[in-house]
Amino acid sequence: MTPIRILCVGAGHMGRSHALAYHRIPEFEICGLVTRSPESRAALNAELGGGYPEFADFYQALRDSKPDAVSISTYPDTHADYAEAAFEAGCHVFIEKPLAETVDGAERIVAKAKATNRKLVIGYILRHHPSWIKFIEVAQTLGKPLVMRMNLNQQSSGANWKTHKNLMSSISPIIDCGVHYVDVMCQMTRSKPVRVSGIGARLSDELPEGKINYGHLQVTFEDGSVGWYEAGWGPMMSEVAFFVKDVVGPKGCVSIVAEKAGAEGQSANVDAHTQTQALRLHHATLTPEGTFAKSDEMLRLDDEPDHDGLCHREQEYFLKAIREDIDLTDHMQDAIASMQIVAAADESFRTGRTIDL
């Protein structure tokens, strides 16, 4: 079959990994690389072997390269406009999370995908990770309600801190990272979120006024399950207990045991954030004497893809969605639901009240 011509927009950490996937998957053909930075474009093009057309302006690239699909890995404040333009041009769209800067923006993108009958795949990378799929499956065996505890704080400096500050000019860590983990919570419970509370703090004078680099949300589900998520970025963040992924139910608990991701000095290492190594499954059943009836189990997860491998799997799914005309209605609605939760947390922090969904 004729390869799908794809325009790659953004050459940061995620944009690079997605471009590598398109370069390696024969069914895709990169028709252009778009970034505002000529240095970033040149560096990525060189890594891919050179020869791909380069553009500084997205809209010119869309007109000139005439792609079949567009991959958007830019800052969230551009997502809605870029995606709508791509759909109007008849393209399918892969877009990095969060889907947009706001819930309204996310709903605009989904509406346009439906109106143009084009595919929209959102970069929820954990949905393609075999270890996280297993984590969700095991959590669903623990009974109801569930108590879900998750965080990902990043101690950043140098170039990483600069990237974080650029991100926070439009979006807070609790929104940018939080959509991943509340999406996991929604998959674990398969219940409707009904109530959200949030707190936040501005821990650096280097941030624009009104922007925060720490946030914490609490979400309650219709089935009685509850979850919290915490995220913070910056040189002041603690390396102690920055990586917690833990789920408790009436029948026991399951936790990600991540020696690499949870090791001191690893909070800024994005490649380590998806590494799990093992799940620890604890059984709550007691004997008549009151002791535990079964020892904890360690479910080893040694055969797992690295970050580039995960992005490769995402793009294979994008290809499959296009070629096999997969119905992505639930996928898109789940992305909106996770955006609604993190946006409610931000509203809760700014208004000082709990938000009913």
C-alpha positions as CSV (number, residue, x, y, z in Angstrom):
1,M,0.0,0.0,0.0
2,T,1.1,3.6,-0.5
3,P,2.9,4.9,2.6
4,I,1.1,7.5,4.7
5,R,2.8,10.9,4.2
6,I,3.2,12.4,7.7
7,L,4.2,15.9,8.7
8,C,6.1,15.9,12.1
9,V,5.5,19.0,14.1
10,G,7.8,19.6,17.1
11,A,11.3,18.2,17.7
12,G,11.5,18.1,21.5
13,H,11.8,14.9,23.6
14,M,8.5,13.4,22.4
15,G,8.6,14.8,18.9
16,R,12.0,13.2,18.3
17,S,10.8,9.8,19.5
18,H,7.7,9.9,17.3
19,A,9.8,11.0,14.3
20,L,12.1,8.1,14.8
21,A,9.1,5.8,14.8
22,Y,7.8,7.2,11.6
23,H,11.3,6.9,10.1
24,R,11.5,3.2,11.0
25,I,7.9,2.1,10.1
26,P,7.8,1.4,6.3
27,E,4.1,2.3,6.1
28,F,4.9,5.9,7.0
29,E,6.8,8.4,4.9
30,I,7.9,11.7,6.6
31,C,7.1,14.6,4.3
32,G,8.4,17.4,6.5
33,L,9.8,18.4,9.9
34,V,8.4,21.6,11.5
35,T,10.0,23.5,14.4
36,R,10.5,27.1,15.1
37,S,14.2,26.4,16.0
38,P,16.4,25.7,12.9
39,E,19.0,24.1,15.2
40,S,16.4,21.5,16.4
41,R,15.2,20.8,12.9
42,A,18.7,20.3,11.6
43,A,19.7,18.1,14.6
44,L,16.6,15.8,14.2
45,N,17.0,15.6,10.4
46,A,20.6,14.6,10.9
47,E,19.7,11.9,13.4
48,L,17.1,10.6,10.8
49,G,19.8,10.4,8.1
50,G,19.0,13.8,6.5
51,G,17.0,14.6,3.4
52,Y,13.6,15.5,4.9
53,P,12.1,18.9,4.0
54,E,12.3,21.4,6.9
55,F,9.8,24.1,7.8
56,A,9.7,26.9,10.3
57,D,6.0,27.6,9.9
58,F,3.3,25.0,10.5
59,Y,0.7,26.4,8.1
60,Q,3.2,26.8,5.3
61,A,4.3,23.2,5.9
62,L,0.7,22.0,5.8
63,R,0.1,23.7,2.4
64,D,3.4,22.8,0.8
65,S,3.9,19.2,2.0
66,K,0.3,18.0,1.5
67,P,0.4,15.3,4.1
68,D,-2.0,12.5,4.7
69,A,-1.4,12.8,8.5
70,V,0.1,15.2,11.0
71,S,1.9,14.4,14.2
72,I,1.7,17.3,16.7
73,S,4.3,17.3,19.6
74,T,4.3,21.0,20.3
75,Y,3.3,23.0,23.5
76,P,-0.3,22.5,24.4
77,D,-1.3,26.1,23.6
78,T,-0.9,25.3,19.8
79,H,-2.7,22.0,19.8
80,A,-6.3,23.1,19.1
81,D,-5.4,25.5,16.2
82,Y,-2.9,23.1,14.6
83,A,-5.2,20.1,14.9
84,E,-8.2,21.9,13.4
85,A,-6.1,23.1,10.5
86,A,-4.8,19.6,9.9
87,F,-8.4,18.1,9.9
88,E,-9.6,20.9,7.6
89,A,-6.8,19.8,5.2
90,G,-8.1,16.3,5.2
91,C,-5.4,14.8,7.5
92,H,-5.5,12.3,10.3
93,V,-3.9,13.5,13.5
94,F,-1.7,12.1,16.2
95,I,-1.4,14.6,19.1
96,E,0.7,14.5,22.2
97,K,-1.0,14.7,25.6
98,P,-2.6,16.8,27.0
99,L,-5.0,17.0,24.1
100,A,-5.3,20.8,24.5
101,E,-4.7,23.6,26.9
102,T,-8.3,23.6,28.1
103,V,-11.3,21.4,28.1
104,D,-13.0,23.6,25.5
105,G,-9.9,23.2,23.3
106,A,-10.0,19.4,23.7
107,E,-13.7,19.3,22.8
108,R,-13.0,21.5,19.7
109,I,-10.4,19.0,18.5
110,V,-12.7,16.0,19.0
111,A,-15.6,17.7,17.3
112,K,-13.5,18.6,14.3
113,A,-12.2,15.0,14.0
114,K,-15.7,13.7,14.0
115,A,-17.0,16.3,11.6
116,T,-14.2,15.6,9.1
117,N,-14.3,11.8,9.6
118,R,-10.6,11.7,10.3
119,K,-8.7,9.7,12.9
120,L,-7.5,11.3,16.1
121,V,-5.1,9.4,18.4
122,I,-3.9,11.1,21.6
123,G,-0.5,10.3,23.0
124,Y,-1.4,8.4,26.1
125,I,1.8,6.3,26.1
126,L,0.9,4.2,29.1
127,R,-2.0,2.7,27.2
128,H,0.6,0.9,25.0
129,H,2.9,-0.2,27.9
130,P,2.6,-3.9,28.7
131,S,3.5,-3.4,32.3
132,W,1.0,-0.6,32.9
133,I,-1.7,-2.7,31.1
134,K,-0.9,-5.4,33.6
135,F,-0.9,-2.9,36.5
136,I,-4.5,-1.9,35.6
137,E,-5.6,-5.5,35.1
138,V,-4.3,-6.5,38.6
139,A,-5.9,-3.4,40.2
140,Q,-9.2,-4.5,38.8
141,T,-9.0,-7.7,40.8
142,L,-8.8,-6.0,44.2
143,G,-12.5,-5.3,44.7
144,K,-14.2,-2.0,45.1
145,P,-13.8,0.8,46.2
146,L,-10.2,1.4,45.2
147,V,-7.7,3.8,46.7
148,M,-5.2,5.0,44.1
149,R,-2.1,6.9,45.0
150,M,0.2,8.3,42.3
151,N,2.8,11.0,41.9
152,L,5.6,12.1,39.6
153,N,7.7,14.9,40.8
154,Q,10.7,16.0,38.8
155,Q,13.8,17.8,40.2
156,S,14.9,19.7,37.1
157,S,17.8,22.0,36.4
158,G,19.6,23.4,33.3
159,A,17.9,22.6,30.0
160,N,15.2,20.5,31.8
161,W,14.2,23.4,34.0
162,K,14.1,25.7,30.9
163,T,11.8,23.3,29.2
164,H,9.6,23.1,32.3
165,K,9.4,26.9,32.5
166,N,8.4,27.1,28.9
167,L,5.7,24.5,29.5
168,M,4.4,26.2,32.6
169,S,3.9,29.5,30.6
170,S,0.7,27.8,29.3
171,I,0.0,24.8,31.5
172,S,0.7,23.5,35.1
173,P,2.4,20.2,35.9
174,I,-0.8,18.8,37.4
175,I,-2.5,19.2,34.0
176,D,0.4,18.3,31.7
177,C,1.3,15.1,33.6
178,G,-1.9,14.5,35.4
179,V,-3.9,13.5,32.4
180,H,-1.8,10.3,32.1
181,Y,-2.5,9.1,35.6
182,V,-6.1,10.1,36.0
183,D,-6.7,8.2,32.7
184,V,-5.1,5.2,34.4
185,M,-7.5,5.7,37.4
186,C,-10.5,5.9,35.1
187,Q,-9.4,2.6,33.5
188,M,-8.9,1.0,36.9
189,T,-12.4,1.9,38.2
190,R,-14.4,2.2,35.0
191,S,-16.5,4.5,37.1
192,K,-17.7,8.1,36.5
193,P,-15.6,10.8,38.3
194,V,-17.9,12.9,40.4
195,R,-15.9,15.3,42.5
196,V,-12.4,16.9,42.4
197,S,-10.3,19.0,44.8
198,G,-7.0,20.6,44.1
199,I,-4.2,22.5,45.7
200,G,-1.1,24.2,44.2
201,A,1.9,26.3,45.0
202,R,4.2,28.7,43.2
203,L,7.7,27.8,44.4
204,S,9.9,30.0,42.1
205,D,10.0,33.7,41.2
206,E,11.2,32.6,37.7
207,L,7.6,31.7,36.8
208,P,5.2,34.1,35.3
209,E,2.8,35.7,37.8
210,G,-0.2,33.4,38.5
211,K,1.6,30.2,37.3
212,I,2.4,27.3,39.6
213,N,5.0,24.5,39.5
214,Y,3.4,22.2,42.1
215,G,-0.1,20.7,42.2
216,H,-2.0,18.0,44.0
217,L,-5.5,16.7,43.1
218,Q,-8.0,14.4,44.8
219,V,-10.8,12.7,42.8
220,T,-13.8,10.8,44.0
221,F,-15.6,8.3,41.7
222,E,-19.3,7.3,41.6
223,D,-18.4,3.8,42.9
224,G,-16.7,5.2,46.0
225,S,-13.2,4.8,44.7
226,V,-10.8,7.7,45.4
227,G,-7.4,8.7,44.0
228,W,-4.8,11.4,44.4
229,Y,-2.1,12.6,42.1
230,E,0.8,14.9,42.8
231,A,3.2,16.6,40.3
232,G,5.9,19.3,40.7
233,W,8.7,20.6,38.6
234,G,11.9,22.5,39.4
235,P,15.3,22.7,41.1
236,M,13.6,22.7,44.5
237,M,11.7,19.5,44.2
238,S,12.5,16.6,46.5
239,E,14.0,13.3,45.3
240,V,12.4,11.5,48.2
241,A,9.3,9.4,47.3
242,F,8.9,11.3,44.0
243,F,7.7,8.1,42.2
244,V,4.6,6.5,43.8
245,K,2.2,4.2,41.9
246,D,0.1,2.3,44.5
247,V,-3.5,0.9,44.4
248,V,-5.4,-0.5,47.4
249,G,-8.6,-2.4,47.4
250,P,-10.6,-4.6,49.9
251,K,-8.7,-7.7,48.7
252,G,-5.2,-6.2,48.9
253,C,-2.9,-3.9,47.0
254,V,-0.6,-3.7,44.0
255,S,2.3,-1.3,43.7
256,I,4.8,-0.6,41.0
257,V,8.3,-1.4,42.3
258,A,10.5,0.8,40.0
259,E,14.1,0.5,41.1
260,K,15.3,2.6,38.1
261,A,12.6,5.2,38.0
262,G,12.4,5.5,41.8
263,A,16.2,5.8,42.4
264,E,17.6,9.0,43.7
265,G,18.7,11.4,40.9
266,Q,16.2,9.8,38.4
267,S,13.3,12.2,38.8
268,A,14.4,14.3,35.8
269,N,15.1,11.3,33.7
270,V,12.1,11.1,31.4
271,D,13.2,7.7,30.0
272,A,12.9,6.2,33.5
273,H,9.4,7.4,34.2
274,T,7.7,4.5,32.4
275,Q,10.0,1.8,33.6
276,T,8.4,-0.5,36.2
277,Q,10.6,-3.6,36.7
278,A,8.0,-5.4,38.9
279,L,4.6,-5.3,40.5
280,R,4.2,-6.2,44.1
281,L,0.9,-7.8,44.8
282,H,-0.2,-8.0,48.4
283,H,-3.2,-10.3,49.5
284,A,-5.4,-9.1,52.4
285,T,-6.8,-12.6,53.2
286,L,-6.1,-13.7,56.8
287,T,-6.0,-17.1,58.4
288,P,-8.2,-18.1,61.4
289,E,-5.2,-17.2,63.5
290,G,-5.1,-13.7,62.1
291,T,-1.9,-14.0,60.0
292,F,-1.7,-13.4,56.3
293,A,-2.8,-16.5,54.3
294,K,-0.6,-15.8,51.3
295,S,2.8,-14.2,50.9
296,D,3.2,-11.1,48.7
297,E,3.9,-11.9,45.0
298,M,6.5,-10.1,42.9
299,L,5.4,-10.0,39.2
300,R,8.5,-9.4,37.3
301,L,8.3,-7.2,34.2
302,D,11.7,-7.4,32.7
303,D,10.7,-7.6,29.1
304,E,9.4,-4.0,28.6
305,P,10.1,-1.5,25.8
306,D,12.2,1.7,26.3
307,H,10.8,5.1,25.7
308,D,11.5,5.1,21.9
309,G,10.0,1.6,21.8
310,L,6.8,2.8,23.4
311,C,6.5,5.7,21.0
312,H,7.0,3.1,18.2
313,R,4.1,1.1,19.5
314,E,1.9,4.3,19.7
315,Q,2.6,5.0,16.0
316,E,1.9,1.4,15.1
317,Y,-1.5,1.9,16.7
318,F,-2.0,5.2,14.8
319,L,-1.2,3.3,11.6
320,K,-3.7,0.5,12.5
321,A,-6.4,3.1,13.4
322,I,-6.0,4.6,9.9
323,R,-5.6,1.4,7.9
324,E,-8.3,-0.6,9.7
325,D,-10.7,2.3,10.3
326,I,-10.8,1.7,14.1
327,D,-13.6,3.4,16.0
328,L,-11.9,5.9,18.3
329,T,-15.0,7.3,20.0
330,D,-14.1,5.9,23.4
331,H,-10.5,6.9,23.0
332,M,-11.4,10.5,22.3
333,Q,-14.0,10.7,25.1
334,D,-11.5,9.2,27.6
335,A,-9.1,12.0,26.7
336,I,-11.8,14.6,27.3
337,A,-12.7,13.0,30.6
338,S,-9.1,13.1,31.9
339,M,-8.9,16.7,30.8
340,Q,-12.1,17.5,32.7
341,I,-10.6,16.1,35.9
342,V,-7.3,17.9,35.8
343,A,-9.0,21.2,34.8
344,A,-11.4,20.8,37.7
345,A,-8.4,20.4,40.0
346,D,-6.9,23.6,38.7
347,E,-10.2,25.4,39.1
348,S,-10.5,24.0,42.7
349,F,-7.0,25.4,43.6
350,R,-7.8,28.8,42.2
351,T,-11.3,29.1,43.7
352,G,-10.7,27.3,47.0
353,R,-13.7,25.0,46.6
354,T,-14.4,21.4,45.6
355,I,-15.7,21.0,42.0
356,D,-18.6,18.7,41.2
357,L,-18.3,17.2,37.8
